[in-house]
Each structure stands twice: as structure tokens, then as C-alpha cells.
Amino acid sequence: MMHKGEIDFITLGCSKNLVDAERVMRQWELAGWRCVHDSPDPKGEICVINTCGFIGDAKEESINMILRMAERKKQGNLKKLIVMGCLSERYRAELEAELPEVDAYYGKFDFESMLTLLQDTPTQQCSFERHLTTPSHYAYLKISEGCNRMCSYCAIPLITGRHTSRPKQELLDEVRWLVSQGVKEFNVIAQDLSSYGLDLEHRHMLPELIDEMAQIEGVEWIRLHYAYPTDFPEQLLDVMAKHPNICRYLDIALQHCTDSMLRLMRRHITASEQDALIAKIRERVPGICIRTTLMVGHPGETEEDFEQLKAWTRRMRFDRMGAFTYSNEEGTYAYNHYEDSIPEDVKQQRLDQLMAIQQEISGELMLQHVGKTMRVIIDREEEDYYIGRTEFDSPEVDCEVLILKPAPEETDANWKVGEFHSVKITKAEEFDLYATIC
């Protein structure tokens, strides 16, 4: 096939966006183009920016990247500029009016027609094939799109629409294909894992999907991201406890801890129900690592609410925790019904206090690993260390293990990127571990 030229793909936002970019890149490559992802120095004749439109900071980052590439086009170094993803799904009309330098805009659901812009005909392929941009040993598996929850602050349903699950057999076929490409670790993602299957068969299908995934030869690790606490499929816990290749890891966004805030946020769960669920998860999957996300500064959050949130965070001792400040997003329930009355500096102060608490907790929990032997997967090699992760650490967002390299004459040829090894933890910091080869 004749090489037609080079296309730069720039992906902003979450791993769900990344999967969309990988699918489009595969289409372009089958049509004869060479695709380069997230190059620090884009030089292709076409640039595709996959945008994020979730909160204010993400929107600003996306706009700045579009402006940067538009300037490159103005200087004659770029023939076509294409924008896809969440920002253009949400604000396409405004973007077309304000940034005419962009040749075409695509949203979340029409990007597969992108090749027609250059009169290329998409090549027939399996719907799940994609150009992996991650290291070859791990990949993200997106099992659904959209969300029906309608939390007060969240723009995701406005962008992605209602929750739509992918067929189970298609996902299992994708897993087998990814295994054939060398993938060993599967990070299962969705806006709402808990609802998987409800739109297909009116029942929770996540437990059986993960159960069948775990039985596919070559699947070494499965990790679960973005479960929702309300109507959580508890049978999943039995599946997690049953299979050793399902990581003892669950990413479940909780957002807050007081009844008043959970009600204002429209989370459809009480504080006691939420606490009971976390206790049940920890009881039925011993040693599980729980990652959560919390929000500060939502309209109506009082000083008392925030003090309770700090005390609850200390009591719950989450292994991994992220937090962010409330962003007043157009079209959301909060935007239309509440006043964004908490000053930005107060929001930031609350965020800083909460993360300082979590840093202290993380440091204490990480110290418990010192002296233990742990299984890690090697992500990359640096001058003095191999960099790996445990089952409790997701790529990009969680902790790493820095494994001291032995002397050259003692180096084992089997130590290479993408392999699993046992290491002994020798030192802990708040967000990283140090180890030696066993």
C-alpha cells in the first residue's frame, strides 16, 4: 500500500478518549496513512485533536491546543486541522463560528466518518481493532459509553448521551484480539461500570463479563475503573475474590460523605448506604485497593460539610484518592438550579487541605509494604531503575515501583518491559515504592 503521508493525533482528557483516538488511527492506517500519537514536535501534514470538554480546565487546555495547531496551519506547516471528541460534541456550533481555521469538527459519535474528508474510503475491519498507543503490554477496554445518572454537577450525560453498553461477545472478542497483540493487562473503563448490561438485557452483566474475561488465556491482570456506588452490582465482588488475575483494585467515585451534599449532588445514595457498601467491598475482597474521587466547593457545601468530609477521609483511609473543585458547567442541574456562591480561593483551600490529609494517609499505607515481596509489571526502563507497578496501581494515575538495577554482570536478560517479576520493597514514599530484585 502506498504511503499517503503523516497524521499527528493529539489526545486530551481521559482514557476513554484515548480508545476513540486509537480506533480512528487504525482506520487512517488501513487507508495508507502513517499516524503519530502525542508527538512533542508535531510535523504531520494533518493534525487531529481529540478534545476533552468535562470541566473548565480541560476545556481551556483543548482550546489552547486548537489555537496552537491553528497557528501552525497559518504558518503553512499544516494542511488540515481536524477536531474531534467531547469539546466539539458539546460546543460544535460555537467552535465552528469562532475557530474557522479548523477544517472539520467531529463529535463523540460521528468520528468514524472522518476519512471521507479526504475522499478516503474506510477499509472494512473489525469494529474493535485499533492502533494501540499504550505500551504493548497493557490496554484500555471501554465497555460502554454514556451515563444515565444525571448528577447535579456533571456534564458527561450532556456530551455522551444515555448509557449504551457494548455487546458482551464483541468485548470478549476484542480481549482475545488484544491478547494476540501482546496485551497482558486490561484496564476496564466506562463512565459508569455499574450499569453495564442494563440496557442490553435489563440486568447487571458486569460480573459475568469480568468472569468470562478472567478465563481467557493470556489475560494476566484485569483492573476496574469508574464504578458508581448507587445500585452497585455486588455479585462482582464474588467474581473478584474468585479469580487471581482480577486485580484487587476498584475505582469508585464517591464525591462526598454527608447526606445533605449527596442529596444536593443528586447521587441517589445516603451516607450510611455508601459507608456500608465500602465496608462490604473490603470484607468480601480482602486487601482490596479502593481508589475514589471527591469534590469540594459544590454549591451548598458548608464549613460543617467540609469538616465532616475531612474527618470521613481520615476514617476511611482510601488507598488512592483524587479530588477536584466544583466547576459550574452550563446545562447541568447545578448550573440551572444552584448558585455557585463558594469563592474559588475557598474551593482551592479546601482542595489543598483534603489532599494534604490524603498524602499523609498514603504515606502511612505505603509504609506497610516495606519488607514485602510483591509482583510487578515493568512499564519502562530508566538509567538506574526499572519502573513497574503492582496490581494496586493503574497506569498514569497511581503509584510506581522503582526497582534498583543490579550491576551489569548480574542483570537477568528476562528483565524487560512488559514482563512480570517479584520484587522486595525496601523503601516507601507517599506515592512511590522502591524495591530490589528478588
N, C-alpha and C positions, 0 to 999 in steps of 0.2 A: 504494500500500500504506500502511495506517495505521501511524503511528509508535507503537510499544508502550512505549518507554522507553529508558533508557540503561544500558549494562552496562560496568563497568570491568574490563579484563583486565590482570593484573599477571603478567609472565613473569620467572621467576628461572632462573638456570642458563645452559645453552648455547644455541647457535643451533638445535640440533635440537629443543629445547623450543619455541623461537620458531615454527618451522614448524608444530608441532602447534597452538599457540595461533592462528595465522593461519587454519588450516583451520576451527577451531571458530568463530572470529569471523565468517567468511564464512557459516557456517550460521545463526548468530544474525541476521545482517543480512538474509539472504534471508527469514527469518521475520518481519522488520519491526522489529528492534531496532537501536539505534544503539550501536556499540562504540567505546570509547575505550581506547587501549593505553598503559600505564605513565604515567598521569597523575600529576603531582606532588601533585595535590589531588583524589583520587577523590571523585566526587559522585553516581555512578550508584546506582540502586536495587538493583542486583545487582552483586556482585563475584566474579570468577573468578580464583583464584590458581593459576598454573601453576608447580608447585614443582620443586625440584631435591633429589635425595637421594644425591648421589655421595659426598661426604666430609663430615666433621663440621661445618666452617664453613658449607657450603652448606645442610645440614640445619637448622642454627641460624638462618640467615637466613630460611629458609622458615617455620619455626615462629614466629619473631618477626613475620613479615608476617601470618600467620594470626591471631595474637593481636591485632595492631593492628587488623585489619579486624573481628575479633570484638568488640572494644571499640566500634568504630563502630556495629556492629549493636546492641549493648546500649544505646547511647545513642539508638537509634531512627532513625539516619541511613542504615540499610541494611536492606533487606527480606530479601535472601537472600545467603548466603555459600557459595560452591562452591569446592572444592579439587580440582585435577587434577594429573597429572604423576608424576614419579619418586618423590617422597616418599610420596604416597598409594598408589602401586603397591607400594611396599616395606613400608609400615607402616600399611596401611589399618585393620586391626583395632585397633591401638593408638591411632591418631588418633581413630577413632570413639568409643572409650571415654573418651579424655582430653579431647577437644575437641568435645563435643556441640553447641556453638554453630554448627558448620558444618552446613549443610542437606544437603549431599551430597558424597560423595567419588567421584572417578573416577581411574582409573589411566592407564596408557600406551596401553591398547588398547580401552577402552570409552567414551572421552570423546565420541565422536560421537553417543552416545545422550543427551547432556546436555539437549537441547531438550525431551525428554519430561518432564523435571522440572516444566516449566511448561505441560504439555499442548500444546506446540507440535509440529507435525509437520514434520520436516526436509523442505526443498524439494529436489526432485531436482536434482542438479548434477554436474558432472564431479568425479571424486574428487580432482583436483589443484587445483581452484580455491581461492583463499584471499584473505584481506584482508591485503595487504602492509603490514607495519609499518615496514619499512626505507624509506629514501629510494627514490623510484620507479626510480632507475637501477640499483640492484643488489638481488639477492635470493639467498636460500639455497636450494639444491636438495638435498633429502635423498633419497639413492638407496637406502638400506636402513635397517633397524632391527635392533638386537641384535648380539651378539658371541659367537663360539664359542671364543675364545682362552683364557679362564679363567686370566688372570694372577693371581698369588697375592694381590695387594693390591686387586683391582678388583671393585667391587660391580655394575658395569654389567650383566653377564650375569644377576645375580640380579634386576635390575629389568626389563630389556628382553627377556630370554629369548634364544633362539638367533637367529643371524643370518638375516635374511629380506630378500632383495633385491626391490626393486620391478621390475616388468616394464620392459624397455628401451623399448618403444614408448610406454608410458604416460609415462615420463620425457621422451622426446623431444617428445611432445605437450604436456607441461607447459612445456618450454622454449619451444616456439612460442607458447603462450598467454602466458607471461611476457613474451616479446618484444613481443607485441601490446599489453601493458600498459605498455610503455616501458622494460622492463628491458634493460640492456646488459651487465651484469657478473653472472656466475653463480659463486657460491661453492659448490662441490660438497662435501657433507658426509655423514658417516656415522660410526658408532662404529668401523667397520673398512672403509675403502675397498678394501683389497687383496683382500677376499673377495667383492667384488661378482660375482654371477653363478654362484658355485659351487653354490648351492642351486637355481638355475634350470636350468642346462644342464651342471653338473659341470665347468665350465671358467671361467677368468678372463674376464670380459666387460667389465671396466672400460676396457681400451684401445679396444675398438670403440665403447662408449658415448661416450667422450670424443671419439673420432674423428668420429662422426656428429654430435655436438653442435656441434663446431667448424665443421661445414659448413652449419649453419642460418643463414640470412641474418638479420642483426641481432645475432648473438652477437659481442660485441666482446672480452670477456675471460672466460676460464674459469680458475678457481683451485681447487686440490685440497687438501682438508683431511682429516687423520686417517687416513693410510695406516699400515699395520702392516709392520714390516721383514721378519718371517718370511713366506716364500712370497710375496714381493713380485712383482707382475706386470710383469716387466721390459720387455715389449713396449710398455708405457705410455710409456717414455722415448722411443721412436721416434716415437710419436704427438705427444708434447710438442715434440720437435725439429722436427716436420713443419709444425705449424700456428702461425702468428704470433699468433693470438688465444688460444692457450693460454698463460697466464702462466708464466713461468719461476719457478715457486714450488711447493714441495711441503712440506706439513705432515706430518711423520712422527715419531711419538713413539718415542724410543729408550730412555728411562728410566735406563739405566746403561751402564757400559762394561767391567766386569770379568766374567770367566767365572763367578766364584763368585756375584756378585749377579744376573747374568742367569739363572743356574740357580735361585737361591732365588726370584726373581720369576716363574719359570716362563714365560720369554719364548721358549723353544724356538729360540734362536739363540746362536751363540758370539760372542765379542768380535771375532775375526778376520773372521767372516762379516758382521757388522754393519759393520765398517770397510770391507770390500771393497764392500759394497752402496753406501755413501755415496760412495766413490771412483768407482764405476761411474755413479751418478746424475750426479755432477759432470762426468764425462768425456763422457757421451752427451747431456747438456743443458747446454752451456757457458753459464756465467753464471747458473746457477740459484740461487735463494734458497731455502735449506733452513731451515725452522722446525722445531724439536724441543721436546720436553718431557722434563725429567729429574726424578728423585725422589731425595731424600735421607732418611736415617733409617729405611729399610726394615729389618726385623729381620735381623740378621746382618751389617749394613754395618759393617765395621771402620774404624778410622782409616786403615789402608792402602788399603782400598777407596775411601775418600773422597779421599785424596790422589791416587790414580790417576784418579779422576773429574775432579778439578780440572786435572790435567795433560792429560788427554784433551780436556777442554773447551777449554783453551788451544790444543791442537794442531789440533782440528777446526775451530775458528773458525766456528761456525754464525752465519748472518746474523741469525736470530731464535731466541731461546731463552726458554722459560719453565721454572720449576721449582716444585716443591711438596714439602712434608714428608709423610711417610707418615702415613696415618690408619688406625687399627685398626678396620676395618669388619666388623660382625657378619656371619657367614655366609661370609666369604671364606676362601680356603685359608690365608692367612697368619693370620687370626684364630683358626682352628681348629688350626693346626699349629705356629705360631711364638710366641715370647714377645716382646711389644712392649717390649723392655728398654732401648731408647735413650731417655734423658730428653728431654722436649720442648724444654728450653733448648738441648740439644746439637743437636737437629734444626734448630732455628731458626738457630743459629750456622752450621751447615753450609750452610743455605739462603742466608744472608746472604753468606757467603764466595763461594759459587758465582755468585750474581747479581752480585756486585761484579766478578768476572772477566768475566762476560758484558757488563757495562756498558762495561768498558774495550775489549773486542773490538768491540762495536757502535760505539763512538765512532770507532775506527780504520777500520772498514769504511765507515762513513757518510762519513768524510772523503774517501774515494776517489771519491765522486760529485760533489764540488765542481768546478765548471767544465764539467760535462757538461750536455747538453741531454737532458731526459727527458720522456716522455709521462705525463701525469697525468689522472685523472678528478677533477672538482670535486665534493666532498661537501657543502660548505656555504659560506656567505659570512659573514664577520665584519667588524667595523668597518674594520680596516686590511688584512685579508688574505682571499684566497680560500684555503680549506683543501682540499687534494687528496691523492691517493695515487698511487703508482706501481704497476706490475704486481707489485712485490715486497712489497706491503703489503695485508693483508686488513683489512676494516673492523673497528673496535672494538679489535683486539688488537695491531696493528702501528703502524709509524711514519706520520707525516703530513708533508705538504709545505705549508709556509706561504708563499703566493705574494703578494708585496707588491702591493697595488693601485696602479695608476697614478693620476695626477691625474685628477679628474673629466672634464676636457675631452679626456683621452686614452683613456678607458675604451672598450673594444670591446663593443658590445651582445651579441656572441656569448658573452661570458664569463658563464656562468650555471651553476647547479648541474646536474649530470648530463652535462655536456659534457666531451669530451676536448680537451686542449691540450698544446702543447710549452712547457716552461719551462726556464730555465737555473738550475742550482743554484749558489747564491752562498755558502752557509754550511751547516755541519753541526754538530749536537749529537749526543749519544749516541743519542737516539731520535727525532729530528726533523730535517728538512731545511728550508732557506729558499731561496726562488727568486724570480726576476723573470720577467715575461712576455717571451717571445722576440719 
